[in-house]
Amino acid sequence: MKKFTIQVMATIVGILSLIGISVIGLILLGIIIPSLFSGVEDNSVLEITLNKPVLESPSEKSISIFSLEDKTNLYLNDILNLIKHAKTDEKIKGISLKLTNPDVGYSEISDIRQALLDFKESKKFVYAYSNDCSQKAYYLASVSDSLFLNPNAIVELTGLSTEIMFFKNLGEKYGIDFDVVRHGKYKSAVEPYLRNNLSEENRLQLTELLGNLWTKISTDIAVSRKVSTQDINISTDSLFGFISNLSLKHKLVDKLLNESEYDQIIKNKLGISKDKKINRITLSKYKENLNLDLNTKNKIAILYAVGEIYTGKGDDAVYSKTFIKQIKEIKEDENIKAVVLRINSPGGSANASAEILYELEQLKKEKPLIVSFGDVAASGGYYIAMAGDKIYAQENTITGSIGVLGMIPNVKKLINNIGITTDYVTTNTNSLYYSPTQGMTAGMKDVMTQGIEITYKKFVGVVMNNRKMTFEQVDNLGQGRVWSGKQALDRRLVDEIGTFNDAIVFAAEKAKLEKYNTISYPIEKNFLESFFNKMESNDDDDIQSSYVEKVLKKDLGKDNYQLYQKIKNMNKNTGILYLMPFELSIK
């Protein structure tokens, strides 16, 4: 028996040793092999494809065992810094955009467009080629000196649209009801559960919002293509982009040619012969070959608030406990001299938003806090921005939504339909103030209504203090209504239209820094770090489910995952919320 036990233990030790050696070997291969092919060659072209999603924060990163030493994830700030560096890199002679359907928001595209416009001041070329061109791809590619299209390709220039999903019939069919209290005639986050179509107020704000965003996009395209906005709108309404010859005729593109012909144009530009290869370098490879860190301890922290806002712990959205821990780490780091709060959030829990705002206000007492809005900074996302010294937005940012709502589900009809009933005994009028099988009592509904009004006044009060407005002024801009960044600037809800980089530069000026490095929060983790973090999490944490969510997101695809989230998060979006009036997907 003793001999058998020794053999078993020896086998286990051998297996564990083999696993350990294999893991170390994978890591070493990941480090050594790329180094054998490192270096940016002379006469190179930086090629930008955006075939992978452009991430804002490490919290959006897909996790797998193959990401032990995965350096291919590109964040928006990486892309902006790499383009900026390429401008003065003598080895980089130009940029080639090969875009199809980039997974990125319109405000992020505006940031990248601006970086490319700045790059063009170096007199280096920016060319674009597409085998099929989505509207987002075209918006970015239109900034190029010359835009080439495959003769059989289309330019999907259609204008903007959004489609709202409604669940009222689903609830009625299966017996799920929602008790709803809201403040603000535009606070329509609950509409999908109460209606089958858009209210007139919601349709009005959506129409104005999309019109404002399209004005920005079409104007940018028209300026780059050297045509009028009227010409762009005619091409859009007539779908000229879907027929390549019409794309050429109406100046949407410069030339129709095959990719090999495009490559020859670049070779001519570089002054190399037909038989020579183009020295192409991707953004990921360029990042690996550069050390953008400056020789200084001074840092600017970029704190990302990406996703809905919830209470508790987690890393796939903005969870109050996790986020506050990051705020405190930044506050205690003496090398961090300023902070840029990058917000891409539609809001969420009112309590969580209030907790986060308080800690951000404490942070601002110690260090400059500058806010930069991404695609969306609405409701709770706008609320936490009120801690900032200055707020930057893009013209096509969606923001505002100053309003409050409360939503409580009940499944009484559902369980009755399947033959289940409940009864109860209480000692006081509101002992059972809420039950999923009974709904809310009249007394609880009255208390919740009062709570909504108090919470709304707090929201308005915070905005009044930061934006130096009266209650009436904020209330008129509030009521749950959303605005574009341009509209928000005109109404003094933000301070300046500017890029992500503009906010970072201003933070450096505020902290009187000439040399600085940036550090992102949350800190990026590899698979092993995320795995052990998951193992150490408590039962009430959302960190374990965060890992599953990232796997589901990868397997389901973006559109199916959004539908899954909408249904799954019905149970999270309860109580009093600072939540954007609708989940807006602009196409």
C-alpha positions as CSV (number, residue, x, y, z in Angstrom):
1,M,0.0,0.0,0.0
2,K,2.8,2.3,0.9
3,K,4.5,1.6,-2.5
4,F,1.3,2.3,-4.3
5,T,0.8,5.7,-2.5
6,I,4.4,6.7,-3.4
7,Q,3.8,5.8,-7.0
8,V,0.5,7.8,-7.1
9,M,2.2,10.8,-5.5
10,A,5.1,10.6,-7.9
11,T,2.7,10.5,-10.9
12,I,0.8,13.6,-9.6
13,V,4.1,15.5,-9.1
14,G,5.2,14.5,-12.5
15,I,2.0,15.7,-14.1
16,L,2.1,19.0,-12.2
17,S,5.8,19.5,-13.2
18,L,4.9,18.8,-16.9
19,I,2.1,21.4,-16.8
20,G,4.4,23.9,-15.1
21,I,7.1,23.4,-17.7
22,S,4.6,23.6,-20.5
23,V,3.2,26.9,-19.2
24,I,6.7,28.4,-18.7
25,G,7.6,27.2,-22.2
26,L,4.6,28.9,-23.7
27,I,5.4,32.1,-22.0
28,L,9.0,32.0,-23.1
29,L,8.1,31.2,-26.7
30,G,5.7,34.2,-26.5
31,I,8.5,36.4,-25.4
32,I,11.4,35.0,-27.5
33,I,9.9,34.4,-30.9
34,P,8.5,37.9,-31.4
35,S,11.9,39.3,-30.4
36,L,13.5,37.4,-33.3
37,F,11.5,39.5,-35.8
38,S,11.4,42.8,-34.0
39,G,12.2,46.1,-35.4
40,V,10.6,48.7,-37.7
41,E,12.2,48.6,-41.1
42,D,13.0,51.7,-43.1
43,N,10.5,52.9,-45.7
44,S,7.6,51.2,-43.9
45,V,3.8,51.7,-44.1
46,L,1.7,51.6,-41.0
47,E,-1.4,49.5,-41.9
48,I,-4.6,50.0,-40.0
49,T,-7.4,47.5,-40.4
50,L,-9.4,47.6,-37.1
51,N,-10.4,44.0,-37.7
52,K,-10.6,43.4,-34.0
53,P,-12.9,45.4,-31.6
54,V,-11.4,48.7,-30.5
55,L,-11.5,48.5,-26.7
56,E,-11.8,51.4,-24.3
57,S,-10.9,49.6,-21.1
58,P,-9.2,46.4,-20.1
59,S,-12.6,45.4,-18.6
60,E,-13.8,44.8,-22.2
61,K,-11.0,42.3,-23.0
62,S,-11.9,38.8,-23.9
63,I,-10.2,36.3,-21.7
64,S,-8.8,32.9,-22.7
65,I,-5.9,30.7,-21.8
66,F,-4.3,31.8,-25.1
67,S,-4.0,35.4,-23.8
68,L,-1.1,34.5,-21.4
69,E,1.2,36.8,-23.4
70,D,-1.4,38.2,-25.9
71,K,-0.3,41.7,-26.9
72,T,-2.8,42.0,-29.8
73,N,-5.5,43.8,-27.9
74,L,-5.5,47.4,-29.0
75,Y,-7.1,50.1,-26.9
76,L,-8.3,53.4,-28.3
77,N,-5.6,55.3,-26.4
78,D,-3.0,52.9,-28.0
79,I,-4.2,53.7,-31.5
80,L,-4.1,57.4,-30.9
81,N,-0.6,57.3,-29.4
82,L,0.7,55.1,-32.2
83,I,-0.6,57.4,-34.9
84,K,0.9,60.3,-33.1
85,H,4.3,58.6,-32.8
86,A,4.2,57.6,-36.5
87,K,3.9,61.2,-37.5
88,T,7.5,61.8,-36.4
89,D,8.9,58.3,-37.0
90,E,11.3,58.6,-40.0
91,K,10.9,54.9,-40.8
92,I,7.1,55.3,-41.3
93,K,6.4,56.9,-44.7
94,G,2.7,56.8,-44.6
95,I,-0.5,55.0,-43.4
96,S,-2.7,52.5,-45.3
97,L,-6.3,52.1,-44.1
98,K,-7.7,48.7,-45.1
99,L,-11.1,48.9,-43.5
100,T,-14.2,46.7,-43.8
101,N,-16.5,46.9,-40.8
102,P,-14.7,48.2,-37.7
103,D,-16.3,47.4,-34.4
104,V,-16.0,50.9,-32.9
105,G,-18.3,53.7,-31.9
106,Y,-18.7,56.9,-33.9
107,S,-17.1,59.1,-31.2
108,E,-14.0,56.8,-31.2
109,I,-13.9,57.1,-35.0
110,S,-13.9,60.9,-34.6
111,D,-10.9,60.6,-32.3
112,I,-9.0,58.4,-34.8
113,R,-10.0,60.7,-37.7
114,Q,-8.6,63.6,-35.8
115,A,-5.4,61.7,-35.1
116,L,-5.1,61.0,-38.8
117,L,-5.7,64.6,-39.7
118,D,-2.9,65.6,-37.3
119,F,-0.7,62.9,-38.9
120,K,-1.3,64.4,-42.4
121,E,0.3,67.6,-41.3
122,S,3.6,65.7,-41.6
123,K,3.0,65.6,-45.4
124,K,3.2,61.8,-45.2
125,F,0.5,60.0,-47.2
126,V,-2.7,58.4,-45.9
127,Y,-4.4,56.1,-48.5
128,A,-7.4,53.9,-48.0
129,Y,-8.6,50.7,-49.7
130,S,-11.7,48.6,-49.2
131,N,-13.1,45.4,-50.5
132,D,-16.4,46.2,-48.8
133,C,-17.0,49.4,-46.9
134,S,-19.4,49.8,-44.0
135,Q,-20.6,53.2,-43.1
136,K,-18.2,53.4,-40.1
137,A,-15.4,52.2,-42.3
138,Y,-16.2,54.9,-44.9
139,Y,-16.5,57.6,-42.2
140,L,-12.9,56.9,-41.2
141,A,-11.5,56.1,-44.7
142,S,-12.9,59.4,-46.0
143,V,-10.2,61.3,-44.1
144,S,-7.5,59.8,-46.5
145,D,-5.7,61.6,-49.3
146,S,-7.1,59.1,-51.8
147,L,-9.8,56.5,-51.3
148,F,-9.8,53.3,-53.5
149,L,-12.5,50.8,-53.8
150,N,-12.7,47.3,-55.3
151,P,-14.8,47.4,-58.5
152,N,-17.2,44.8,-57.1
153,A,-17.5,46.4,-53.6
154,I,-20.1,48.6,-52.0
155,V,-20.0,51.7,-49.8
156,E,-22.7,51.2,-47.2
157,L,-23.6,54.9,-46.9
158,T,-27.2,54.9,-45.7
159,G,-27.4,57.5,-42.9
160,L,-28.1,56.7,-39.2
161,S,-30.9,54.5,-37.8
162,T,-31.7,53.0,-34.4
163,E,-34.2,50.3,-33.5
164,I,-35.7,49.9,-30.1
165,M,-36.8,46.5,-28.8
166,F,-40.1,46.3,-26.8
167,F,-41.0,43.5,-24.3
168,K,-44.6,44.5,-23.3
169,N,-46.2,41.6,-25.3
170,L,-43.6,39.2,-24.0
171,G,-44.5,40.2,-20.4
172,E,-48.2,39.9,-21.1
173,K,-47.8,36.5,-22.7
174,Y,-45.9,35.0,-19.8
175,G,-47.5,37.1,-17.0
176,I,-44.6,39.4,-16.0
177,D,-45.7,42.9,-14.9
178,F,-43.6,45.9,-13.9
179,D,-44.5,48.6,-11.4
180,V,-42.8,51.7,-12.6
181,V,-42.2,55.2,-11.1
182,R,-40.3,57.8,-13.0
183,H,-39.5,61.5,-13.1
184,G,-39.1,63.2,-16.4
185,K,-41.3,63.1,-19.5
186,Y,-38.3,61.8,-21.5
187,K,-37.3,59.2,-19.0
188,S,-38.3,56.4,-21.3
189,A,-36.0,53.6,-20.1
190,V,-39.1,51.7,-19.0
191,E,-40.9,52.2,-22.3
192,P,-39.8,48.8,-23.7
193,Y,-41.6,47.1,-20.8
194,L,-44.8,49.2,-20.9
195,R,-45.3,50.0,-24.6
196,N,-45.2,48.4,-28.0
197,N,-43.8,51.5,-29.8
198,L,-42.1,54.8,-29.2
199,S,-43.8,57.6,-27.3
200,E,-44.0,60.9,-29.1
201,E,-41.5,62.4,-26.6
202,N,-39.0,59.6,-27.2
203,R,-39.5,59.7,-31.0
204,L,-38.9,63.5,-30.9
205,Q,-35.6,63.3,-28.9
206,L,-34.4,60.4,-31.0
207,T,-35.1,62.2,-34.3
208,E,-33.3,65.3,-33.1
209,L,-30.4,63.3,-31.7
210,L,-29.8,61.2,-34.8
211,G,-30.2,64.3,-37.0
212,N,-27.5,66.1,-34.9
213,L,-25.1,63.2,-35.1
214,W,-25.6,62.8,-38.8
215,T,-24.9,66.5,-39.4
216,K,-21.5,66.0,-37.8
217,I,-20.7,62.8,-39.7
218,S,-21.9,64.0,-43.1
219,T,-20.1,67.4,-42.7
220,D,-16.8,65.6,-41.8
221,I,-17.2,63.4,-44.9
222,A,-18.1,66.3,-47.2
223,V,-15.0,68.4,-46.0
224,S,-12.7,65.4,-46.5
225,R,-14.1,64.5,-49.9
226,K,-14.3,68.1,-51.0
227,V,-18.0,68.0,-51.9
228,S,-21.0,69.7,-50.4
229,T,-23.1,68.2,-47.6
230,Q,-26.0,68.3,-50.0
231,D,-24.1,66.1,-52.4
232,I,-23.3,63.6,-49.6
233,N,-27.0,63.5,-48.5
234,I,-28.1,63.0,-52.1
235,S,-25.6,60.1,-52.5
236,T,-26.9,58.7,-49.1
237,D,-30.6,58.9,-49.9
238,S,-30.0,57.5,-53.4
239,L,-27.8,54.6,-52.2
240,F,-25.2,55.5,-54.8
241,G,-22.6,53.7,-52.7
242,F,-24.2,50.4,-53.4
243,I,-23.1,50.6,-57.1
244,S,-19.4,51.1,-57.5
245,N,-19.6,53.1,-60.7
246,L,-22.0,55.5,-59.0
247,S,-19.7,55.8,-56.0
248,L,-16.9,56.9,-58.4
249,K,-19.2,59.2,-60.4
250,H,-20.5,61.0,-57.3
251,K,-17.0,61.4,-55.8
252,L,-17.5,59.0,-52.9
253,V,-14.3,57.3,-53.9
254,D,-11.3,58.3,-56.1
255,K,-10.7,55.2,-58.2
256,L,-12.0,51.6,-58.7
257,L,-9.2,49.0,-58.7
258,N,-8.1,45.7,-57.5
259,E,-6.0,45.3,-54.3
260,S,-2.8,44.4,-56.3
261,E,-3.2,47.7,-58.2
262,Y,-3.6,49.5,-54.9
263,D,-0.4,47.9,-53.7
264,Q,1.4,49.1,-56.8
265,I,0.3,52.7,-56.1
266,I,1.9,52.4,-52.6
267,K,5.0,51.0,-54.1
268,N,5.2,53.9,-56.5
269,K,4.7,56.3,-53.6
270,L,7.5,54.6,-51.6
271,G,9.8,54.5,-54.7
272,I,10.3,50.8,-54.8
273,S,10.2,48.4,-57.7
274,K,7.3,46.0,-58.6
275,D,9.2,42.9,-57.5
276,K,9.9,44.3,-54.0
277,K,7.6,43.7,-51.0
278,I,6.0,46.6,-49.1
279,N,7.3,46.9,-45.6
280,R,4.0,46.8,-43.8
281,I,3.6,47.0,-40.1
282,T,0.3,46.6,-38.2
283,L,-0.7,48.6,-35.2
284,S,-0.1,45.6,-32.9
285,K,3.4,45.0,-34.2
286,Y,4.2,48.7,-34.1
287,K,3.1,48.7,-30.5
288,E,5.4,45.8,-29.7
289,N,8.4,47.5,-31.2
290,L,8.0,50.8,-29.5
291,N,8.6,52.0,-25.9
292,L,6.5,55.0,-25.6
293,D,7.3,55.4,-21.9
294,L,9.2,58.5,-21.0
295,N,12.0,58.6,-18.4
296,T,9.9,60.1,-15.7
297,K,8.0,58.9,-12.6
298,N,5.1,61.4,-13.3
299,K,1.9,59.7,-14.4
300,I,-1.5,60.6,-15.5
301,A,-4.1,57.9,-14.6
302,I,-6.8,57.1,-17.1
303,L,-9.7,55.8,-15.1
304,Y,-12.3,54.0,-17.3
305,A,-16.0,53.9,-16.4
306,V,-17.2,51.6,-19.2
307,G,-20.6,49.9,-19.1
308,E,-23.7,50.1,-16.8
309,I,-23.2,51.1,-13.2
310,Y,-24.0,48.5,-10.5
311,T,-23.4,48.0,-6.8
312,G,-20.9,45.4,-5.6
313,K,-17.9,43.9,-7.2
314,G,-17.2,42.9,-10.8
315,D,-15.0,43.7,-13.7
316,D,-17.2,43.6,-16.8
317,A,-19.0,46.9,-16.1
318,V,-18.8,49.7,-13.5
319,Y,-19.2,48.0,-10.1
320,S,-19.2,50.5,-7.2
321,K,-16.9,48.6,-4.8
322,T,-14.4,47.6,-7.5
323,F,-14.4,51.1,-9.0
324,I,-14.0,52.9,-5.6
325,K,-11.0,50.6,-4.8
326,Q,-9.4,51.9,-8.0
327,I,-10.1,55.5,-7.1
328,K,-8.4,55.0,-3.7
329,E,-5.4,53.4,-5.3
330,I,-5.0,56.3,-7.6
331,K,-5.4,58.8,-4.8
332,E,-2.7,57.1,-2.7
333,D,-0.2,56.8,-5.6
334,E,2.2,59.8,-5.2
335,N,3.5,59.4,-8.8
336,I,0.0,60.0,-10.2
337,K,-0.3,63.8,-10.6
338,A,-3.6,64.0,-12.5
339,V,-6.5,61.9,-13.6
340,V,-8.6,61.6,-16.7
341,L,-12.0,60.0,-16.1
342,R,-13.0,58.3,-19.4
343,I,-16.8,57.6,-19.4
344,N,-18.6,55.4,-21.7
345,S,-21.7,54.5,-19.7
346,P,-25.5,54.8,-19.9
347,G,-25.8,54.9,-16.1
348,G,-27.4,52.4,-13.7
349,S,-27.9,52.2,-10.0
350,A,-28.5,55.6,-8.3
351,N,-26.9,54.4,-5.0
352,A,-23.8,53.1,-6.8
353,S,-23.5,56.3,-8.8
354,A,-23.8,58.4,-5.7
355,E,-21.1,56.4,-3.9
356,I,-18.8,56.7,-6.9
357,L,-19.4,60.5,-7.2
358,Y,-18.5,61.0,-3.5
359,E,-15.1,59.2,-3.9
360,L,-14.3,61.0,-7.1
361,E,-15.0,64.3,-5.3
362,Q,-12.5,63.3,-2.6
363,L,-10.0,62.4,-5.3
364,K,-10.4,65.8,-7.0
365,K,-9.4,67.5,-3.7
366,E,-6.0,65.8,-4.1
367,K,-5.4,65.8,-7.9
368,P,-6.8,67.4,-11.0
369,L,-9.7,65.4,-12.4
370,I,-10.6,65.9,-16.1
371,V,-13.5,64.1,-17.7
372,S,-13.6,62.7,-21.3
373,F,-16.9,61.4,-22.8
374,G,-16.9,58.5,-25.2
375,D,-19.9,57.3,-27.2
376,V,-22.3,57.5,-24.2
377,A,-22.1,59.4,-20.9
378,A,-25.8,59.6,-19.8
379,S,-27.8,59.6,-16.6
380,G,-25.6,57.9,-14.0
381,G,-22.7,58.2,-16.5
382,Y,-23.3,62.0,-16.6
383,Y,-23.9,62.2,-12.8
384,I,-20.4,60.8,-11.9
385,A,-18.9,63.3,-14.4
386,M,-20.0,66.1,-12.1
387,A,-16.8,65.6,-10.0
388,G,-14.7,66.8,-12.8
389,D,-12.8,70.1,-13.1
390,K,-13.5,70.1,-16.8
391,I,-15.7,68.0,-19.1
392,Y,-14.8,67.2,-22.8
393,A,-17.3,65.6,-25.2
394,Q,-17.2,64.7,-28.8
395,E,-19.9,66.3,-31.0
396,N,-21.4,62.8,-31.5
397,T,-21.4,61.8,-27.9
398,I,-24.8,60.9,-26.4
399,T,-25.1,62.6,-23.0
400,G,-27.5,64.2,-20.5
401,S,-30.5,62.0,-19.5
402,I,-30.9,63.9,-16.2
403,G,-33.7,62.0,-14.7
404,V,-34.7,59.1,-12.4
405,L,-36.8,56.0,-12.6
406,G,-37.8,53.0,-10.5
407,M,-38.8,49.6,-11.8
408,I,-40.0,46.6,-9.8
409,P,-41.1,43.4,-11.5
410,N,-43.8,41.0,-10.3
411,V,-44.6,37.5,-11.6
412,K,-48.1,37.0,-10.0
413,K,-49.8,36.2,-13.3
414,L,-47.0,34.0,-14.4
415,I,-47.2,31.6,-11.4
416,N,-51.0,31.8,-11.5
417,N,-50.9,30.7,-15.1
418,I,-49.0,27.5,-14.2
419,G,-51.2,26.7,-11.2
420,I,-49.3,28.3,-8.3
421,T,-50.9,30.8,-5.9
422,T,-49.5,32.4,-2.7
423,D,-51.1,33.8,0.4
424,Y,-49.6,35.7,3.3
425,V,-50.1,36.9,6.8
426,T,-48.6,40.2,8.1
427,T,-48.5,42.2,11.4
428,N,-48.6,45.7,9.8
429,T,-49.9,47.4,6.8
430,N,-46.7,47.2,4.8
431,S,-44.9,44.2,6.4
432,L,-44.9,42.6,2.9
433,Y,-44.3,45.9,1.1
434,Y,-43.0,43.9,-1.9
435,S,-43.1,40.4,-3.1
436,P,-42.2,39.1,-6.6
437,T,-45.5,37.2,-6.4
438,Q,-47.7,40.1,-5.1
439,G,-46.0,43.2,-6.4
440,M,-45.8,46.4,-4.4
441,T,-48.3,47.6,-1.8
442,A,-49.9,51.0,-2.3
443,G,-47.9,52.4,0.6
444,M,-44.6,51.2,-0.9
445,K,-45.5,52.7,-4.3
446,D,-46.2,56.0,-2.5
447,V,-42.8,55.8,-0.7
448,M,-41.0,54.9,-3.9
449,T,-42.6,57.9,-5.7
450,Q,-41.3,60.2,-2.9
451,G,-37.9,58.6,-3.1
452,I,-37.8,59.2,-6.9
453,E,-38.6,62.9,-6.4
454,I,-36.0,63.3,-3.7
455,T,-33.4,61.4,-5.8
456,Y,-34.2,63.6,-8.9
457,K,-33.7,66.8,-6.8
458,K,-30.3,65.5,-5.6
459,F,-29.4,64.8,-9.2
460,V,-30.4,68.3,-10.3
461,G,-28.6,69.7,-7.2
462,V,-25.3,68.1,-8.2
463,V,-25.6,69.4,-11.7
464,M,-26.5,72.9,-10.5
465,N,-23.4,73.0,-8.3
466,N,-21.0,71.7,-11.0
467,R,-22.5,73.6,-14.0
468,K,-23.4,76.8,-12.1
469,M,-27.0,76.8,-13.1
470,T,-30.4,77.3,-11.4
471,F,-32.8,74.5,-10.6
472,E,-35.1,75.7,-13.3
473,Q,-32.4,75.7,-15.9
474,V,-31.3,72.2,-15.1
475,D,-34.8,70.9,-14.8
476,N,-35.6,72.3,-18.3
477,L,-32.6,70.4,-19.7
478,G,-33.4,67.4,-17.6
479,Q,-36.6,65.4,-17.5
480,G,-34.6,62.5,-18.7
481,R,-33.8,64.0,-22.2
482,V,-30.6,63.0,-24.0
483,W,-28.5,65.3,-26.0
484,S,-25.6,65.1,-28.5
485,G,-22.3,66.5,-27.4
486,K,-22.8,69.5,-29.6
487,Q,-26.3,70.2,-28.1
488,A,-24.8,69.6,-24.6
489,L,-22.1,72.2,-25.2
490,D,-24.7,74.8,-26.4
491,R,-26.6,74.1,-23.2
492,R,-23.6,74.3,-20.9
493,L,-23.8,70.7,-19.9
494,V,-20.2,70.2,-21.0
495,D,-17.2,72.5,-21.2
496,E,-15.6,71.8,-24.6
497,I,-15.8,69.7,-27.7
498,G,-12.5,67.8,-27.7
499,T,-10.9,64.4,-28.2
500,F,-9.7,61.9,-25.7
501,N,-6.2,63.2,-26.2
502,D,-7.3,66.8,-25.7
503,A,-8.5,65.8,-22.2
504,I,-5.1,64.1,-21.4
505,V,-3.1,67.1,-22.6
506,F,-5.3,69.5,-20.5
507,A,-4.8,67.2,-17.4
508,A,-1.0,67.5,-17.9
509,E,-1.3,71.3,-18.2
510,K,-3.4,71.4,-15.1
511,A,-0.8,69.4,-13.2
512,K,2.0,71.4,-14.7
513,L,3.6,68.3,-16.3
514,E,5.9,68.5,-19.4
515,K,6.9,64.9,-19.3
516,Y,4.5,62.1,-18.2
517,N,3.4,58.6,-18.8
518,T,-0.2,57.3,-18.7
519,I,-1.4,54.4,-16.7
520,S,-4.8,52.8,-17.1
521,Y,-7.3,51.7,-14.4
522,P,-8.4,49.0,-14.2
523,I,-5.0,47.5,-14.7
524,E,-4.9,45.0,-17.5
525,K,-4.7,41.3,-16.4
526,N,-3.8,38.2,-18.3
527,F,-5.6,34.9,-18.1
528,L,-3.9,33.6,-15.0
529,E,-4.4,36.8,-13.0
530,S,-8.1,36.9,-14.0
531,F,-8.4,33.2,-13.1
532,F,-7.0,33.5,-9.6
533,N,-8.9,36.7,-9.0
534,K,-12.1,34.7,-9.9
535,M,-11.1,31.9,-7.6
536,E,-10.6,34.3,-4.7
537,S,-13.8,36.2,-5.2
538,N,-16.7,35.9,-2.6
539,D,-20.0,34.3,-3.3
540,D,-21.7,37.7,-3.6
541,D,-19.3,39.0,-6.2
542,D,-20.0,39.3,-9.9
543,I,-16.4,38.6,-10.8
544,Q,-17.0,34.9,-11.5
545,S,-20.0,35.7,-13.7
546,S,-17.9,38.3,-15.5
547,Y,-15.6,35.6,-16.8
548,V,-18.6,33.7,-18.1
549,E,-20.0,36.8,-19.7
550,K,-16.9,37.4,-21.7
551,V,-17.0,33.9,-23.0
552,L,-20.6,34.3,-24.0
553,K,-19.9,37.6,-25.6
554,K,-17.3,36.0,-27.8
555,D,-19.5,33.0,-28.7
556,L,-22.8,34.8,-29.3
557,G,-21.5,37.7,-31.3
558,K,-22.3,41.4,-30.6
559,D,-25.9,41.6,-31.6
560,N,-27.1,38.3,-30.0
561,Y,-25.1,39.1,-26.8
562,Q,-26.8,42.5,-26.5
563,L,-30.2,40.8,-26.7
564,Y,-29.1,38.2,-24.1
565,Q,-27.9,41.1,-21.8
566,K,-31.2,43.0,-22.2
567,I,-33.2,40.1,-20.9
568,K,-30.7,38.9,-18.3
569,N,-30.3,42.4,-16.7
570,M,-34.1,42.9,-16.1
571,N,-33.4,41.6,-12.6
572,K,-30.5,44.0,-12.1
573,N,-32.3,47.1,-13.3
574,T,-34.6,47.3,-10.4
575,G,-35.0,49.9,-7.6
576,I,-34.1,53.6,-8.2
577,L,-32.0,54.1,-11.3
578,Y,-30.0,56.8,-13.0
579,L,-30.3,55.0,-16.3
580,M,-30.3,56.2,-19.9
581,P,-33.8,56.2,-21.4
582,F,-33.1,53.5,-23.9
583,E,-30.3,51.2,-25.1
584,L,-29.3,53.0,-28.3
585,S,-27.5,51.1,-31.0
586,I,-26.8,53.5,-33.9
587,K,-26.2,52.0,-37.3
